[in-house]
Amino acid sequence: MNMNGIWNEQQQAIREHYLRVGRELVRPTSAQRDQELGFDRELWRALGSSGLFGVHMPERFGGQGLGVWEFSAALEGFSEGCQDMGVLVSFVAQVALVQAALLSYGSETQLQRWLPPLISGENIGCFAITEQGCGSDVRSLKLAASRDGAGYRLNGMKWNITNAPVADICMTFARLEEAGPNAISCFITETAAPGLVQSAPFELMGNRGTPIGSLTFNDVALDADSLVGSEGQGLRVLYFGFLVERIFTGVSIVGCMQPVIDECLQYSLKREAFGRPISDNQYVQGHIVQAYTQLELLRSVVVRGLAALEQGRDCSTLASIIKMLASEAMHEACLNAMRIHGNYGYRRDFHFERLLRDSIGLFFAGGTSEIHKTVIWANLVAEAQNRSKAKDDLRLDAYTGAGAAA
């Protein structure tokens, strides 16, 4: 099943191709990565060779030059095929955060330098925002940038950064006091830069194929071309990356959830207890129907988000709804899949146990549900105030005669 049958013939072919890529390249070794291997750079290069990183990237940088719908078809198919959220979290972090933000805000020189090795899979990118003590409060970042001749110097630490331990390229955000008291700026650099220290991967409960760690900047010197966008524009770069990440996370969860539901349905029809299939029990039916309902709701909102993204419309509210629905729906589906499968689902050699652990990480990656509720609330209040102002303006027009004259 695909995104409500919206894919055209080309997009459906792309989806089927990357479903096979996920099923053949990723899924056979998912348990191994979870238990012992961790991040697999050779797999990353193989995904680059498949063209997955560049479906929607310009051809002049090594991409396929297709659009957001074609990439979403590829991502949905790949997610369904691989069933490995560890790989997907790392993948979305690079494609939706680093590549998309760089493509939108980077200079031509930066695009020529940084995008080709990311698209080919030869390099790995990270998007370094979070710091200890700041968490989701991005306006309180402490990483300090200072002007140094024609360039800059960075000092401080980033924490809990996806791909940080293995990244070759880092986009990071720092407070540049010379640009204003609250000015956040975005910089891009090689992680091999002198003074930049990458930690070992943190030990995680789930998503163990996703390397997460810290980056320490000890007087790291950057040239002027390291500034992405203009000084003080960092929050715009950051929020754009967040928006794309949240929508693409929704696409990936649509792909991941469908096989979970399918497996539960097939198992419930075959598994018998007390002389009848367990699918006859209403509580089993309820778990499966609830997951399917949440999946269909997520699909519909993701389609709206993709349409807004393609058209360049503000969709921050939709993006937060998508991320919140995706994380909660996937976790509930995996938890209920274990309930339906009983002790079988609880075993380490069966993938629902891994998927459940992985799904918990979705509550933190890309912002917690609590943060997304505050984003949605702030947008609702702003819209209400704008509507109220518009009504006041109309009343004023009528009072002065401007409305009648129009």
N, C-alpha and C positions, 0 to 999 in steps of 0.2 A: 504494500500500500504506500502511496506517495503523498505529497502535500496536497491532499484533497483533489488529486487529478489535475492540478494546474499546469504540470510540465508539458511543454510541447514536445514534438518528436525528438528534436536535438537534445533538449534538456533531459528527457527520459533516457536517451542513450548515454548521456554523460553520467546520469545517476547510476545506471546499471553497470557502467564501466568501473566507477569508483566503489560501488558495492563489492565488486569482485576484488578490487585492490585491497580493501579493508579485510575482506574474508580470507584472502590468500596471503597477504604480507604481514598482517597485524595479529589477527585472532589466534593463529596457531601457537604463538609465543606469549600471549597475554598473561597466562598463569605464571610462566617463568619470570617475566619482568616483575610481576607482583611479588613473587617469593624471593628472588635472588638477583636478577639481572639489573633492575632499575632502568634508567634511560639507555636507549640503544641508538647510538649515532649512525650505525650502518642502516638501521631501519629508516632513520630520518633522511639519509641520502637517497634511499630507495624510493621514499615518498616524493622527494624532490624530482627524481628521474621520471616518476609517473606523471608529473605536471601538476600535482595537486596544489602546491603552494602558489601557482601562477595562473590558475584558471581565469581569474578576473583581473590579472595584472597586465599592463601594456606589453605588447610584443617586443618593443624596443629594449625592454629590460629582461627579456627571456620568458615572459608570460604568454598566455594563450589569447589575450585580448578580448575575452568574453565579458559578460556582464554579471551583475549581482545575482540574478536568477540562475544563471548557469553555474556559478560557484555554489549557490545554495543547493542546487540539485546534486552537485558533486559531494558537498559536505553531508547532506542527508543520507545519500547512498553509502558513503564511506563510513559514517557513524553506525548505520545499521549493520554493515558488514563486519566492522572491527569489534564492536561491543567492548571497547577499551577506553574508559573515560580518562585514564592516565595519559594516554597518547593524545586524546582529543583536547584535554586542557592545555597541554603544551602547544599543540597545533593552533588552536584558536588564539592563544596568547600571542603567538608570532604573527599570524595572518591578520587578525582583526585589530590588534593593538599596534604592533610595530609597523607592519607593512602598510596597513590602511592609513594610519596617522602620518607616516612618512610620505606616502603618495599624495596626501591632501595638503600637507604643510611644508614638505621639504623643498629645497631648491633643486634645480636641474642637476647641479653638480653632486648634491647629496644623493639624488635618485640614481644617477649613473654609478656612483661608488658603492652604495649600500644595498640597493634592491636586487641586482643580479645574483649575488651569492646567497641571499635569503631565498629567492625564488627557486634556485637550483637545488636547495637543500644542503649545500656545502657549508653554509654558516647557519647558526642558530641565534635568534634574537630574543631579548627580554625587554620588558617595559617596567622600569623600576620606579615605583611610586611610594609604596608603604614604608613607614619608618616606625621604630619602637616608640610607643607613647603617643603616636598620632592616629594610627589605625585608619579609619575611614575619613578622618578630618583632614582632607588634602590641603586645606588652606593653612594648616599648622606645620607644614614641612619644615625641617630644620637643616637639611642638606644645604650647605652654603656655597654659592658661586660668587666669585669676585673677578673683576676685570684685571687682566694682566697683559699690559701692552695691547696688542691687537686681538688677544685671545682671552681665555678665562682659566681660573683654577677652582677645583671642586674639593670640598672637605666635608666628610660626614659619612653616614651609613644608611643603606636601604635594607629592609628586613622583609622576610616572607615573600620573596620575589620569584614568580614562576620562571623557570629556565635559567635562573641566575648562576647556578653552579657550573653549567655547561655552555653558557652563551658565549658567542664570539663577538656579538654586537649588542650594545646596550643603549636604549633611549631612557634618559632619566630626567628628573624634575628637581630643580633647585631654586632656592630663594636668592635672587640677585638684587641686593640692597641698592645698588647704584641705579637700578631701573625703577625704584619706588619702594616704600616700606612693606608692601604686600605683594610685590611682583614675583610671580613664579615663571621661570623660563625652562624651556626644554632643550636638552643637549643630546647628541648622539656620539658615541665613541666605540672604539674597539675595547674589549675587556682586557686585552693584552697591554693596554696603556700603563706606563710606569706609575706605581702607586695605587692601582686599582686591584683590590684583593677579592677573589671569589671564595666563598665558604664551601665546605663539603655539603652535599645534600642533607637536609633535615630528615630525620626518621619520621615517616608519616603513617597514620592509621590506614589510609587508602590512597588511591591515585599514586601508587608507588612507582609508576613509570614516569611520573612528572617530577623532575628535579626542582625542588624549592629551597632557597637559601638566602644568604645575605651578600651584599656588595659593600665593601668599605673603600671610600675615596680618601686617600692620604695625599693631599696636595697634588691632585691629578691635573696636569696641564693640558688644556684643549685649545685648538686653534679656532679662529673666528668662524670657519666653516662648520664647526660642531654645533652651532646654535641652530635649532630647528624653528623656523618661523622668525619672529622678531622678539626682542627682549620684552619680557612681561606677558608674552602670549601663551605661556605654558599651559594655563588652565584650559584654554580653548582646545589645544592639542589633546590634552588629557581627556576632557569630556567627550570629544569626538571619538577617541579610541574606546572609551567606555561604552558609548552608544553602539558602536559597531560590534564590540565584543558581546554585549548582552543579546543583541539580535541573533548573532551567529551561534551563541550558546543555545538559544532556543531551537535553532535549526538542528543542531547536533543532538539535542535531547529528543526531538521528534524522531530522529533516526534510531536513537538508542532504545526508546521506549517500546516501539512497535514489536520487536522480537520478544521482549519480556512478556507483553500481553499475549502474543501468539503462543508462546511456550506454555503459559499458564492455562490458556484455553484448551490446548491439545492435551496437556497432562490431566486436566480436570475431567475431560471426556473419557479418558482411558483408565484412570486410576479408580479402582472400586473399593468401597468400604461398606460393610454391612449389606452386601449383596447388590449394590447399585453404584453408578458413577458418582464421584463426589461433586460433579457439576450439578447434580440434582439438589444440592444444598444451597439454600438462598444466600447464606453468608459467603460462599465461594462465588456465586454469581455476582453478589454485591461488590466484592473486591475487584473482579475483572471488569464489571461495568463501570465502576468508579474510575479505574485506571484509563479505560477507553474514553470515558467522558472528558477526563482531564487532558488526555492526548488530543482529542478533537478540538477542545477549547484552545490549547496551546497552538495547534496548527493554524487556527483561524487568526489568532493575534499575531503570530509570526508572519503570515502572509501580509497583513496590514503593515507590520513593521518593515518588511522588505520593500513594499510598494513606496512607503514614505522615504526610506533610505535611497531608493533609486531616483525618486523625484526631488531629493534634496530638501525635504520638508523636516521641520523640527519634530522629532519623535521620541523625545526623552521619556515622556510618560509611558508610551508604548514599550520602549526598551526596558524600563523598570518592571512593567507588568510581565513582560516576556521572561525576564530573568527570574523573577519571583515565582511565577507559575512553573517554569522549567525545573528549578531546583526542588520545589516541594512536590511536584508531580512525580519526578523520577524517584525521589526517596520513598514516597508512599508506595509506588508501584513495586519497587524492589523489596520493601518490607513485606508487603502483602504476597509477593511471589514466594518468599520464604515460608510464609504461613501456609500457603496453598500446598507447597511441596513438602512441608513438614520437616522431619529430620534430614531428609535427602537435600533439601535446600540449605541446611545449616552446615553441610560438609564442606571442607576446604577444597575438595577436588571438584566441586560444582560451582559454576561461575556466579550464581546469585549471591553467594556469600561475599565475593569480591565486589560485585556491582553495588551491593548495599553499602559496604565500606567506602567505595568510591563516591557514591551519591552524597554522602555526608559532606564531603569536601565542596560540593556545589553550593552549600549554604554560605561559604566564605568567599570562594572565587567570584570575582566580579561584583562584590558587594552583598551584604547580608539582606535578608528579607526586611529586617527592621529599617535598614538604610533606604531600601527602595520604597518602603511605605512613606518615609519622610520626603523623598523626592516627589512621589506622586502627590502627596498632600500639598507641598509647596507649589507645584504646578497647578493644582486645582484652585488654590487660593489666588494665585496670580491670574488665572483665567476668570475667576469670579470678579476680581477687582477690575479687570479690563472690561468685562461686560457691564459692570456697574458704572464705570467711567463713560462708556459709550452711551449708556442710557442718559447720564447726566448731560453729555454733550448734545444729545438729541433734544432734551428738554430746554437747554440753553438756546439752541437754534430756533426752537419754536417761540421762545419768549422774545428773542431779538428780531424775529421775522425772517431770519436767514433760512429757516426750514421751509417757510411758505414760498420764499423767493425761488428756492431750488426747485 
